């Protein structure tokens, strides 16, 4: 899903994740994730510091598994449509729809192609290329977040 920032943990969050269901948390022991006794309540929002595959790292050395499921709302930033001819496409590159100038979309995934072009996911089926007439605003942390572990 989110193929961003694979090898390093950042001191600043790269996004936020909100749980729509009660969610178990995990701790890392070596190369394995072990379920901890902690969990996040429904509606809890946490900063996201790293994503690798479908595993997200939040504060305190805790991890959430299967973040590509629909039980999470992820925000990695915001995308604004600047041009009149911006289109979304599927994972296979099929054009899905034309977007209206001035519209803003929450970015849920970011992928970088080999040629350096960024692909922004605005949901799990629609993607917009950085080649289009758009601007991307990185996630900006805002306090306070809801509930704590």
KOLLOLO-316513 format. One record per residue: residue number from 1; residue in one letter; y, z, x of N, C-alpha, C, O in turn. Coordinates in Angstrom, 2 decimals, m for minus. Atoms other than C-alpha are relative to their C-alpha. Layout:
KOLLOLO-316513
+-----+------+---------+---------+---------+---------+---------+---------+---------+---------+---------+---------+---------+---------+
:  nr : rest :     n.v :     n.w :     n.u :    ca.v :    ca.w :    ca.u :     c.v :     c.w :     c.u :     o.v :     o.w :     o.u :
+-----+------+---------+---------+---------+---------+---------+---------+---------+---------+---------+---------+---------+---------+
: NUM :    A :       Y :       Z :       X :       Y :       Z :       X :       Y :       Z :       X :       Y :       Z :       X :
...
+-----+------+---------+---------+---------+---------+---------+---------+---------+---------+---------+---------+---------+---------+
This chain:
KOLLOLO-316513
+-----+------+---------+---------+---------+---------+---------+---------+---------+---------+---------+---------+---------+---------+
:  nr : rest :     n.v :     n.w :     n.u :    ca.v :    ca.w :    ca.u :     c.v :     c.w :     c.u :     o.v :     o.w :     o.u :
+-----+------+---------+---------+---------+---------+---------+---------+---------+---------+---------+---------+---------+---------+
:   1 :    X :   m1.18 :    0.00 :    0.82 :    0.00 :    0.00 :    0.00 :    1.25 :    0.00 :    0.87 :    1.88 :   m1.04 :    1.04 :
:   2 :    X :   m1.21 :   m0.09 :   m0.80 :    2.82 :    1.22 :    2.21 :   m0.39 :   m0.11 :    1.46 :   m0.85 :    0.87 :    2.04 :
:   3 :    X :    0.38 :    0.15 :   m1.41 :    2.20 :   m0.19 :    5.67 :    1.24 :    0.19 :    0.85 :    1.74 :   m0.76 :    1.46 :
:   4 :    X :   m1.25 :   m0.31 :   m0.66 :    5.17 :    1.53 :    7.23 :   m0.18 :    1.25 :    0.84 :   m0.77 :    2.23 :    0.38 :
:   5 :    X :   m0.04 :   m1.19 :   m0.85 :    5.52 :    3.95 :   10.13 :   m1.38 :    0.60 :    0.22 :   m1.61 :    1.76 :   m0.10 :
:   6 :    X :    1.39 :   m0.42 :   m0.10 :    1.84 :    4.19 :   10.98 :   m0.27 :    1.05 :    1.06 :   m1.05 :    1.97 :    0.81 :
:   7 :    X :    0.44 :   m0.82 :   m1.13 :    1.71 :    5.96 :   14.30 :    0.84 :    1.25 :    0.26 :    0.40 :    2.12 :    1.01 :
:   8 :    X :   m0.82 :   m1.15 :   m0.35 :    4.54 :    8.46 :   14.32 :    0.52 :    0.73 :   m1.22 :    0.75 :    0.13 :   m2.27 :
:   9 :    X :   m0.61 :   m0.81 :    1.04 :    5.83 :   11.28 :   12.22 :    1.48 :    0.12 :    0.34 :    1.84 :    0.37 :    1.49 :
:  10 :    X :   m1.45 :   m0.04 :   m0.22 :    9.59 :   11.25 :   11.79 :    0.56 :    1.36 :   m0.39 :    0.02 :    2.04 :   m1.26 :
:  11 :    X :   m0.64 :   m1.27 :    0.33 :   11.86 :   14.25 :   11.73 :    0.80 :   m0.13 :   m1.30 :    1.04 :    0.87 :   m1.97 :
:  12 :    X :   m0.69 :    0.26 :    1.25 :   13.75 :   12.66 :    8.83 :   m0.97 :   m0.68 :   m0.97 :   m1.78 :   m1.50 :   m0.56 :
:  13 :    X :    0.91 :    0.62 :    0.96 :   11.96 :   11.69 :    5.63 :    0.26 :   m1.50 :   m0.14 :    1.39 :   m1.96 :   m0.01 :
:  14 :    X :   m0.11 :    1.44 :    0.23 :   11.26 :    8.00 :    4.99 :    0.06 :   m0.30 :   m1.50 :    0.35 :   m1.43 :   m1.89 :
:  15 :    X :   m0.01 :    0.20 :    1.44 :   11.05 :    8.51 :    1.23 :   m0.35 :    1.28 :   m0.73 :   m0.38 :    2.37 :   m0.15 :
:  16 :    X :    0.42 :   m1.14 :    0.80 :   10.01 :   10.77 :   m1.58 :   m1.23 :   m0.39 :   m0.82 :   m1.47 :   m1.57 :   m1.08 :
:  17 :    X :    1.18 :    0.21 :    0.84 :    6.83 :   11.18 :   m3.62 :    0.01 :    1.06 :   m1.09 :    0.18 :    2.25 :   m0.82 :
:  18 :    X :    0.03 :   m0.90 :    1.15 :    6.63 :   12.69 :   m7.10 :   m1.39 :   m0.08 :   m0.62 :   m1.92 :   m1.17 :   m0.84 :
:  19 :    X :    1.35 :   m0.07 :    0.59 :    3.32 :   13.83 :   m8.60 :    0.11 :    0.03 :   m1.52 :    0.88 :    0.81 :   m2.08 :
:  20 :    X :    0.03 :   m0.01 :    1.46 :    2.65 :   13.01 :  m12.24 :   m1.21 :    0.77 :   m0.52 :   m1.36 :    0.96 :   m1.73 :
:  21 :    X :    1.14 :   m0.85 :    0.31 :   m0.56 :   15.07 :  m12.17 :   m0.10 :    1.10 :    1.05 :    0.49 :    0.97 :    2.13 :
:  22 :    X :    0.26 :   m1.02 :   m1.01 :   m1.65 :   18.26 :  m10.39 :   m0.75 :   m0.68 :    1.16 :   m1.72 :   m1.40 :    0.94 :
:  23 :    X :    0.51 :    0.74 :   m1.15 :   m2.43 :   17.07 :   m6.85 :   m0.45 :    0.93 :    1.11 :    0.32 :    1.78 :    1.56 :
:  24 :    X :    0.46 :   m0.82 :   m1.12 :   m4.60 :   18.68 :   m4.16 :    0.65 :   m0.45 :    1.31 :    1.00 :   m1.62 :    1.47 :
:  25 :    X :   m0.57 :    0.30 :   m1.32 :   m3.21 :   18.88 :   m0.62 :   m1.07 :    0.15 :    1.07 :   m2.07 :    0.85 :    0.88 :
:  26 :    X :    0.95 :    0.01 :   m1.09 :   m5.00 :   18.37 :    2.66 :    0.69 :    0.36 :    1.31 :    1.90 :    0.17 :    1.45 :
:  27 :    X :   m0.46 :   m0.26 :   m1.37 :   m4.63 :   19.52 :    6.28 :   m0.85 :   m0.82 :    0.94 :   m2.00 :   m1.14 :    0.64 :
:  28 :    X :    0.72 :    0.80 :   m0.98 :   m5.64 :   17.56 :    9.33 :   m0.71 :    0.93 :    0.97 :   m0.11 :    1.86 :    1.51 :
:  29 :    X :    0.78 :   m0.68 :   m1.03 :   m8.40 :   18.91 :   11.55 :   m0.65 :   m1.09 :    0.83 :   m1.63 :   m1.70 :    0.41 :
:  30 :    X :    0.46 :    1.11 :   m0.82 :   m8.95 :   16.47 :   14.38 :    0.35 :   m1.31 :   m0.68 :    1.51 :   m1.58 :   m0.98 :
:  31 :    X :   m0.20 :    1.28 :    0.67 :   m9.41 :   13.07 :   12.80 :   m0.32 :    0.06 :   m1.49 :   m0.26 :   m0.96 :   m2.17 :
:  32 :    X :    0.40 :   m0.13 :    1.40 :  m10.46 :   14.45 :    9.41 :    1.06 :    0.73 :   m0.81 :    1.83 :    1.54 :   m0.29 :
:  33 :    X :   m0.84 :   m0.74 :    0.93 :   m8.53 :   15.61 :    6.37 :   m0.88 :    0.97 :   m0.77 :   m1.88 :    0.57 :   m1.37 :
:  34 :    X :    0.74 :   m1.05 :    0.67 :   m9.78 :   18.90 :    4.95 :    0.85 :    0.50 :   m1.16 :    2.04 :    0.79 :   m0.99 :
:  35 :    X :   m0.74 :   m0.47 :    1.17 :   m8.79 :   19.98 :    1.44 :    0.44 :    1.45 :    0.22 :   m0.36 :    2.31 :    0.58 :
:  36 :    X :   m0.53 :   m1.36 :   m0.15 :   m6.53 :   23.04 :    1.59 :   m0.08 :    0.69 :   m1.37 :   m0.49 :    0.08 :   m2.36 :
:  37 :    X :   m0.01 :   m0.74 :    1.26 :   m6.21 :   25.71 :   m1.08 :    1.30 :   m0.24 :   m0.76 :    1.47 :    0.27 :   m1.87 :
:  38 :    X :   m1.29 :    0.26 :    0.61 :   m2.72 :   24.44 :   m1.87 :   m0.04 :   m1.27 :   m0.84 :   m0.87 :   m2.16 :   m0.62 :
:  39 :    X :   m0.12 :    1.19 :    0.84 :   m1.74 :   21.91 :   m4.49 :    1.44 :   m0.13 :   m0.46 :    2.23 :    0.80 :   m0.35 :
:  40 :    X :   m1.32 :    0.24 :    0.56 :    1.35 :   20.37 :   m6.04 :   m0.12 :   m0.09 :   m1.51 :   m1.02 :   m0.76 :   m2.03 :
:  41 :    X :   m0.01 :    0.06 :    1.46 :    2.13 :   20.89 :   m9.72 :    0.53 :   m1.34 :   m0.48 :    1.22 :   m2.05 :    0.25 :
:  42 :    X :   m0.52 :    1.20 :    0.65 :    2.84 :   18.02 :  m12.07 :    1.53 :    0.06 :    0.01 :    2.12 :    1.09 :   m0.30 :
:  43 :    X :   m1.46 :    0.06 :   m0.03 :    6.47 :   16.91 :  m11.66 :    0.63 :    0.40 :    1.32 :    1.84 :    0.32 :    1.48 :
:  44 :    X :   m0.51 :   m0.41 :   m1.31 :    6.79 :   18.16 :   m8.08 :    0.37 :   m1.22 :    0.83 :   m0.37 :   m2.21 :    0.88 :
:  45 :    X :   m0.45 :    1.06 :   m0.90 :    8.76 :   15.95 :   m5.70 :    0.09 :    0.56 :    1.41 :    0.63 :    1.64 :    1.62 :
:  46 :    X :   m0.03 :   m0.39 :   m1.41 :    8.35 :   16.16 :   m1.92 :    0.50 :   m1.16 :    0.85 :    0.37 :   m2.33 :    0.47 :
:  47 :    X :   m0.37 :    1.04 :   m0.96 :    9.79 :   14.30 :    1.03 :   m1.26 :   m0.56 :    0.64 :   m2.22 :    0.16 :    0.88 :
:  48 :    X :    1.09 :    0.72 :   m0.64 :    7.47 :   11.75 :    2.58 :    0.44 :   m0.34 :    1.42 :    1.46 :   m0.99 :    1.62 :
:  49 :    X :   m0.38 :    0.19 :   m1.40 :    7.50 :   11.67 :    6.40 :   m0.78 :   m1.10 :    0.71 :   m0.32 :   m1.64 :    1.72 :
:  50 :    X :    0.83 :    1.01 :   m0.65 :    4.74 :    9.22 :    7.22 :   m1.02 :   m0.50 :   m1.00 :   m1.50 :    0.25 :   m1.85 :
:  51 :    X :    1.02 :    0.58 :    0.86 :    2.38 :    6.86 :    5.46 :   m0.92 :   m0.83 :    0.88 :   m0.46 :   m1.63 :    1.69 :
:  52 :    X :    0.99 :    0.82 :   m0.69 :   m0.83 :    5.42 :    6.85 :   m1.09 :   m0.33 :   m1.00 :   m1.83 :    0.55 :   m1.45 :
:  53 :    X :    0.96 :    0.40 :    1.02 :   m2.97 :    3.41 :    4.49 :    0.39 :    0.61 :   m1.33 :    1.49 :    0.38 :   m1.83 :
:  54 :    X :   m0.31 :   m0.65 :    1.28 :   m3.18 :    5.46 :    1.30 :    0.18 :    1.51 :    0.16 :   m0.02 :    2.26 :   m0.80 :
:  55 :    X :   m0.22 :   m1.43 :   m0.28 :   m2.43 :    8.83 :    2.93 :    1.46 :    0.22 :    0.38 :    1.99 :   m0.46 :    1.27 :
:  56 :    X :   m1.40 :   m0.33 :   m0.28 :    1.06 :   10.32 :    2.92 :    0.13 :    1.38 :    0.58 :   m0.54 :    2.32 :    0.14 :
:  57 :    X :   m0.25 :   m1.32 :   m0.60 :    2.30 :   13.15 :    5.10 :    1.29 :    0.57 :   m0.56 :    2.33 :   m0.08 :   m0.56 :
:  58 :    X :   m1.19 :   m0.70 :    0.48 :    4.69 :   15.67 :    3.57 :    0.26 :    1.15 :    0.97 :   m0.41 :    1.26 :    1.99 :
:  59 :    X :   m0.35 :   m1.07 :   m0.93 :    6.28 :   18.76 :    5.16 :   m1.12 :    1.02 :    0.17 :   m2.03 :    1.11 :   m0.65 :
:  60 :    X :    0.95 :   m1.08 :   m0.25 :    4.29 :   21.61 :    6.67 :   m1.36 :   m0.46 :    0.47 :   m2.33 :    0.29 :    0.36 :
:  61 :    X :    1.28 :    0.50 :   m0.46 :    1.55 :   19.42 :    8.11 :   m0.99 :   m0.25 :   m1.13 :   m2.20 :   m0.26 :   m0.90 :
:  62 :    X :    0.85 :    0.23 :    1.16 :    0.22 :   18.74 :    4.61 :   m0.03 :   m1.50 :   m0.32 :    0.90 :   m2.24 :   m0.04 :
:  63 :    X :    0.21 :    1.41 :    0.31 :   m1.14 :   15.41 :    3.37 :   m0.41 :   m0.16 :   m1.45 :   m1.00 :    0.74 :   m2.05 :
:  64 :    X :    0.43 :    0.39 :    1.33 :   m1.66 :   13.70 :    0.03 :   m0.84 :   m1.26 :    0.16 :   m0.43 :   m2.21 :    0.82 :
:  65 :    X :    0.89 :    1.16 :   m0.07 :   m4.57 :   11.28 :   m0.35 :    0.20 :   m0.89 :   m1.21 :    0.69 :   m0.46 :   m2.26 :
:  66 :    X :   m0.01 :    0.98 :    1.10 :   m4.74 :    8.15 :   m2.51 :    1.38 :   m0.17 :   m0.62 :    1.52 :   m0.19 :   m1.84 :
:  67 :    X :   m1.36 :    0.14 :    0.54 :   m0.97 :    7.72 :   m2.81 :    0.24 :   m1.35 :   m0.65 :    1.30 :   m1.58 :   m1.23 :
:  68 :    X :   m0.16 :    1.29 :    0.66 :   m1.54 :    4.18 :   m4.02 :   m0.43 :    0.03 :   m1.47 :   m0.37 :   m0.99 :   m2.15 :
:  69 :    X :    0.36 :   m0.15 :    1.42 :   m2.74 :    5.49 :   m7.38 :    1.26 :    0.12 :   m0.85 :    2.34 :    0.44 :   m0.34 :
:  70 :    X :   m1.14 :   m0.03 :    0.92 :   m0.48 :    5.38 :  m10.40 :    0.48 :    1.41 :   m0.32 :    1.46 :    1.57 :   m1.04 :
:  71 :    X :   m0.42 :   m1.37 :    0.29 :   m0.26 :    9.19 :  m10.50 :    1.18 :    0.44 :    0.86 :    1.64 :    1.57 :    0.74 :
:  72 :    X :   m1.13 :   m0.34 :   m0.87 :    2.54 :    9.09 :   m7.92 :    1.15 :   m0.97 :   m0.21 :    0.95 :   m2.16 :   m0.47 :
:  73 :    X :   m1.20 :    0.84 :    0.01 :    6.10 :    7.80 :   m8.01 :    0.58 :    0.09 :    1.41 :    1.01 :    1.16 :    1.85 :
:  74 :    X :   m0.47 :    0.04 :   m1.39 :    7.16 :    6.73 :   m4.53 :    1.32 :   m0.73 :    0.05 :    1.52 :   m1.74 :   m0.63 :
:  75 :    X :   m1.27 :    0.69 :   m0.22 :   10.66 :    5.81 :   m3.44 :    0.28 :   m0.04 :    1.50 :    0.38 :    0.99 :    2.16 :
:  76 :    X :   m0.31 :    0.19 :   m1.42 :   11.38 :    4.36 :    0.01 :    1.40 :   m0.55 :    0.20 :    1.82 :   m0.81 :    1.32 :
:  77 :    X :   m1.36 :    0.54 :   m0.07 :   14.86 :    3.10 :   m0.80 :    0.31 :   m0.79 :   m1.25 :   m0.42 :   m0.74 :   m2.25 :
:  78 :    X :   m0.45 :    0.77 :    1.15 :   16.73 :    0.80 :   m3.12 :    0.39 :   m1.40 :    0.45 :    0.97 :   m1.59 :    1.52 :
:  79 :    X :   m0.29 :    1.39 :   m0.29 :   17.07 :   m2.95 :   m3.20 :    0.96 :   m0.52 :   m1.07 :    0.77 :   m0.27 :   m2.26 :
:  80 :    X :   m0.94 :    0.59 :    0.95 :   20.02 :   m4.78 :   m4.79 :   m0.02 :   m1.51 :    0.14 :   m0.01 :   m2.04 :    1.25 :
:  81 :    X :    0.00 :    1.46 :    0.04 :   19.97 :   m8.43 :   m5.82 :    1.43 :   m0.50 :    0.13 :    2.29 :   m0.14 :   m0.68 :
:  82 :    X :   m1.34 :    0.53 :   m0.24 :   23.00 :  m10.28 :   m4.43 :    0.17 :   m1.45 :   m0.48 :    1.27 :   m1.86 :   m0.86 :
:  83 :    X :   m0.09 :    1.42 :    0.34 :   22.18 :  m13.90 :   m5.22 :   m0.47 :   m0.31 :   m1.41 :   m1.04 :    0.53 :   m2.09 :
:  84 :    X :    0.39 :    0.47 :    1.33 :   21.58 :  m15.93 :   m8.37 :   m1.42 :   m0.56 :   m0.04 :   m1.94 :   m0.81 :   m1.13 :
:  85 :    X :    1.29 :    0.67 :   m0.05 :   18.25 :  m17.36 :   m7.22 :   m1.09 :    0.85 :    0.65 :   m2.03 :    0.30 :    1.24 :
:  86 :    X :    0.99 :   m0.89 :   m0.59 :   16.27 :  m14.32 :   m6.07 :   m1.21 :    0.09 :   m0.94 :   m1.07 :    0.31 :   m2.14 :
:  87 :    X :    1.23 :   m0.03 :    0.80 :   12.64 :  m14.37 :   m7.22 :   m0.97 :    1.02 :    0.59 :   m0.96 :    1.31 :    1.78 :
:  88 :    X :    1.10 :   m0.84 :   m0.46 :    9.73 :  m11.97 :   m7.05 :   m1.24 :   m0.87 :    0.10 :   m1.35 :   m1.92 :   m0.53 :
:  89 :    X :    1.26 :    0.72 :   m0.11 :    6.30 :  m13.09 :   m6.00 :   m1.16 :    1.00 :    0.03 :   m0.96 :    2.20 :    0.24 :
:  90 :    X :    1.21 :   m0.81 :   m0.04 :    2.73 :  m11.80 :   m6.14 :   m0.43 :    0.18 :    1.46 :    0.19 :   m0.38 :    2.36 :
:  91 :    X :    0.56 :   m0.17 :   m1.36 :    0.69 :  m10.69 :   m3.10 :   m0.41 :   m1.34 :    0.60 :   m0.39 :   m1.51 :    1.82 :
:  92 :    X :    0.44 :    1.32 :   m0.45 :   m0.52 :  m14.30 :   m2.91 :    1.15 :   m0.98 :    0.16 :    0.92 :   m2.13 :    0.52 :
:  93 :    X :   m1.15 :    0.87 :   m0.15 :    3.01 :  m15.72 :   m2.86 :    0.35 :   m0.81 :   m1.24 :    1.21 :   m1.69 :   m1.17 :
:  94 :    X :   m0.30 :    0.71 :    1.24 :    3.02 :  m16.97 :   m6.45 :    1.29 :    0.57 :   m0.60 :    1.40 :    1.79 :   m0.78 :
:  95 :    X :   m1.28 :   m0.45 :    0.57 :    6.55 :  m16.81 :   m7.93 :   m0.26 :    0.54 :   m1.40 :   m0.90 :   m0.12 :   m2.22 :
:  96 :    X :    0.25 :   m0.67 :    1.28 :    6.55 :  m14.40 :  m10.87 :    1.20 :   m0.06 :   m0.94 :    1.05 :   m0.35 :   m2.13 :
:  97 :    X :   m1.18 :    0.03 :    0.87 :   10.13 :  m14.21 :  m12.14 :    1.27 :   m0.05 :    0.84 :    1.27 :    0.24 :    2.03 :
:  98 :    X :   m1.33 :    0.05 :   m0.62 :   13.81 :  m14.70 :  m11.35 :    0.73 :    1.30 :   m0.35 :    0.65 :    1.77 :   m1.48 :
:  99 :    X :   m0.72 :   m1.26 :    0.21 :   15.95 :  m11.57 :  m10.94 :    1.48 :   m0.26 :   m0.22 :    2.04 :   m1.23 :    0.29 :
: 100 :    X :   m1.43 :    0.13 :    0.29 :   19.48 :  m11.09 :  m12.21 :    0.83 :    0.60 :    1.13 :    0.50 :    1.65 :    1.67 :
: 101 :    X :   m0.95 :   m0.47 :   m1.01 :   22.33 :  m10.71 :   m9.74 :    0.56 :    1.36 :   m0.42 :    0.91 :    1.57 :   m1.58 :
: 102 :    X :   m0.54 :   m1.33 :    0.26 :   23.51 :   m7.10 :   m9.45 :   m1.04 :    1.04 :   m0.39 :   m0.74 :    2.24 :   m0.40 :
: 103 :    X :    1.05 :   m0.95 :    0.38 :   20.20 :   m5.54 :  m10.54 :   m0.46 :    0.78 :    1.23 :   m0.47 :    0.27 :    2.35 :
: 104 :    X :    0.50 :   m0.85 :   m1.07 :   18.84 :   m2.64 :   m8.47 :   m1.42 :    0.42 :   m0.33 :   m1.77 :    0.66 :   m1.49 :
: 105 :    X :    1.40 :   m0.34 :    0.16 :   15.19 :   m1.81 :   m7.90 :   m0.41 :    1.05 :    1.03 :    0.02 :    1.01 :    2.18 :
: 106 :    X :    0.56 :   m1.00 :   m0.90 :   13.38 :    1.18 :   m6.41 :   m1.08 :   m0.68 :    0.84 :   m1.92 :   m1.40 :    0.30 :
: 107 :    X :    0.98 :    0.59 :   m0.90 :   11.33 :    0.13 :   m3.37 :   m1.15 :    1.00 :    0.16 :   m0.94 :    2.15 :    0.54 :
: 108 :    X :    1.17 :   m0.86 :   m0.05 :    7.78 :    1.52 :   m3.45 :   m0.90 :   m0.31 :    1.19 :   m1.77 :    0.49 :    1.54 :
: 109 :    X :    0.77 :    0.33 :   m1.19 :    6.31 :   m0.28 :   m0.44 :    0.80 :   m0.95 :    0.88 :    1.64 :   m1.71 :    0.40 :
: 110 :    X :   m0.66 :    0.88 :   m0.97 :    7.49 :   m2.04 :    2.71 :   m1.07 :   m0.51 :    0.96 :   m1.84 :    0.26 :    1.53 :
: 111 :    X :    0.95 :    0.64 :   m0.91 :    5.44 :   m4.50 :    4.75 :    0.79 :   m0.91 :    0.92 :    1.71 :   m1.60 :    0.48 :
: 112 :    X :   m0.65 :    0.90 :   m0.95 :    6.54 :   m6.31 :    7.90 :   m0.99 :   m1.08 :    0.41 :   m2.09 :   m0.80 :    0.87 :
: 113 :    X :    0.85 :    1.12 :   m0.39 :    5.13 :   m9.76 :    8.52 :    0.12 :   m0.22 :    1.51 :    1.03 :    0.31 :    2.15 :
: 114 :    X :    0.01 :    0.26 :   m1.45 :    4.33 :  m11.00 :   12.03 :    1.29 :   m0.64 :    0.49 :    1.69 :   m0.42 :    1.63 :
: 115 :    X :   m1.24 :    0.66 :   m0.39 :    7.53 :  m13.09 :   12.06 :    1.23 :    0.89 :   m0.16 :    2.36 :    0.44 :    0.04 :
: 116 :    X :   m1.10 :   m0.95 :    0.12 :    9.65 :   m9.98 :   11.42 :    0.61 :    0.09 :   m1.39 :    1.46 :    0.95 :   m1.63 :
: 117 :    X :   m0.50 :   m0.04 :    1.37 :   10.36 :  m10.71 :    7.75 :   m0.58 :    1.23 :   m0.70 :   m1.77 :    1.52 :   m0.60 :
: 118 :    X :    0.42 :   m1.18 :    0.76 :   10.22 :   m7.61 :    5.58 :   m0.32 :   m0.41 :   m1.43 :    0.38 :   m1.23 :   m2.02 :
: 119 :    X :    0.39 :    0.23 :    1.39 :    8.45 :   m7.67 :    2.22 :    0.12 :    1.34 :   m0.72 :   m0.54 :    2.31 :   m0.35 :
: 120 :    X :   m0.25 :   m1.23 :    0.75 :    9.67 :   m5.06 :   m0.27 :   m0.76 :   m0.06 :   m1.32 :   m0.60 :   m1.00 :   m2.10 :
: 121 :    X :    0.70 :   m0.11 :    1.28 :    7.41 :   m4.00 :   m3.13 :    0.85 :    0.78 :   m0.97 :    1.29 :    1.89 :   m0.67 :
: 122 :    X :   m0.78 :   m0.72 :    1.02 :    9.29 :   m3.07 :   m6.30 :   m0.92 :    0.60 :   m1.07 :   m0.47 :    1.38 :   m1.92 :
: 123 :    X :    1.08 :   m0.64 :    0.76 :    6.03 :   m2.18 :   m8.07 :   m1.29 :   m0.46 :    0.68 :   m1.23 :   m1.08 :    1.74 :
: 124 :    X :    1.24 :    0.36 :   m0.69 :    2.36 :   m2.73 :   m7.29 :   m0.37 :   m1.47 :   m0.11 :   m1.38 :   m1.89 :    0.46 :
: 125 :    X :    0.32 :    1.42 :    0.18 :    2.45 :   m6.42 :   m8.32 :    1.13 :   m0.95 :    0.40 :    0.89 :   m2.15 :    0.52 :
: 126 :    X :   m1.14 :    0.88 :   m0.29 :    5.93 :   m7.75 :   m7.43 :    0.63 :    0.34 :    1.34 :    0.84 :    1.51 :    1.68 :
: 127 :    X :   m0.52 :   m0.16 :   m1.35 :    7.37 :   m8.31 :   m3.98 :    1.19 :   m0.93 :    0.20 :    1.26 :   m2.01 :   m0.39 :
: 128 :    X :   m1.19 :    0.78 :   m0.31 :   10.68 :   m9.58 :   m2.62 :    0.13 :   m0.08 :    1.51 :    0.02 :    0.93 :    2.20 :
: 129 :    X :   m0.15 :    0.22 :   m1.44 :   11.20 :  m11.06 :    0.83 :    1.42 :    0.29 :    0.46 :    2.38 :    0.09 :   m0.29 :
: 130 :    X :   m1.33 :   m0.23 :   m0.57 :   14.08 :  m10.05 :    3.09 :    0.73 :   m1.32 :    0.25 :    1.92 :   m1.31 :    0.56 :
: 131 :    X :   m0.63 :    1.31 :   m0.11 :   14.74 :  m13.81 :    3.32 :    0.88 :   m0.31 :   m1.21 :    1.74 :   m1.19 :   m1.15 :
: 132 :    X :   m0.77 :    0.21 :    1.23 :   16.17 :  m13.62 :   m0.21 :    1.39 :    0.63 :    0.14 :    1.64 :    1.38 :    1.08 :
: 133 :    X :   m1.36 :   m0.56 :    0.01 :   19.80 :  m12.74 :   m1.01 :   m0.04 :    1.39 :   m0.63 :    0.20 :    1.57 :   m1.82 :
: 134 :    X :    0.14 :   m1.38 :    0.43 :   19.30 :   m8.98 :   m1.23 :    0.58 :    0.93 :    1.06 :    0.82 :    0.52 :    2.19 :
: 135 :    X :   m0.29 :   m1.05 :   m0.98 :   20.39 :   m5.76 :    0.44 :   m1.00 :    1.11 :   m0.25 :   m1.40 :    1.37 :   m1.39 :
: 136 :    X :    0.92 :   m1.13 :    0.10 :   18.07 :   m2.86 :    1.17 :    0.70 :    1.23 :    0.55 :    1.18 :    1.22 :    1.68 :
: 137 :    X :   m0.56 :   m1.28 :   m0.40 :   19.38 :    0.70 :    1.32 :   m1.15 :    0.95 :    0.26 :   m1.90 :    1.29 :   m0.67 :
: 138 :    X :    1.08 :   m0.94 :   m0.34 :   17.00 :    3.03 :    3.16 :    0.14 :    1.28 :   m0.81 :    1.22 :    1.61 :   m1.31 :
: 139 :    X :    0.04 :   m1.27 :    0.71 :   16.00 :    6.28 :    1.52 :    0.96 :    0.99 :    0.65 :    0.99 :    1.11 :    1.88 :
: 140 :    X :   m0.92 :   m1.03 :   m0.49 :   18.67 :    8.99 :    1.85 :   m0.41 :    1.32 :   m0.63 :   m0.36 :    1.48 :   m1.85 :
: 141 :    X :    0.43 :   m1.30 :    0.54 :   17.41 :   12.58 :    1.52 :    1.12 :    0.69 :   m0.76 :    2.27 :    0.70 :   m0.31 :
: 142 :    X :   m0.97 :   m0.76 :    0.80 :   19.15 :   14.59 :   m1.18 :   m0.66 :    1.31 :   m0.40 :   m1.76 :    1.30 :   m0.95 :
: 143 :    X :    0.54 :   m1.31 :    0.35 :   18.59 :   18.30 :   m1.67 :    0.62 :    0.47 :   m1.30 :    1.72 :    0.00 :   m1.62 :
: 144 :    X :    1.34 :   m0.54 :   m0.22 :   17.28 :   20.17 :   m3.49 :   m1.05 :   m0.87 :   m0.67 :   m0.76 :   m1.60 :   m1.62 :
: 145 :    X :    1.14 :    0.64 :    0.65 :   13.88 :   18.74 :   m4.31 :   m0.59 :    0.99 :   m0.99 :   m0.27 :    2.18 :   m0.95 :
: 146 :    X :    0.60 :   m0.89 :    1.00 :   11.84 :   20.13 :   m7.18 :   m1.15 :    0.78 :    0.60 :   m1.88 :    0.29 :    1.46 :
: 147 :    X :    1.13 :   m0.89 :   m0.31 :    9.40 :   23.01 :   m6.73 :   m0.50 :   m0.08 :    1.44 :   m0.28 :   m1.07 :    2.13 :
: 148 :    X :    0.61 :   m0.06 :   m1.33 :    7.65 :   24.03 :   m3.55 :   m1.47 :    0.31 :   m0.13 :   m1.94 :    0.78 :   m1.16 :
: 149 :    X :    1.44 :   m0.26 :   m0.02 :    4.01 :   24.32 :   m2.60 :   m0.26 :    1.47 :   m0.18 :   m1.42 :    1.90 :   m0.19 :
+-----+------+---------+---------+---------+---------+---------+---------+---------+---------+---------+---------+---------+---------+
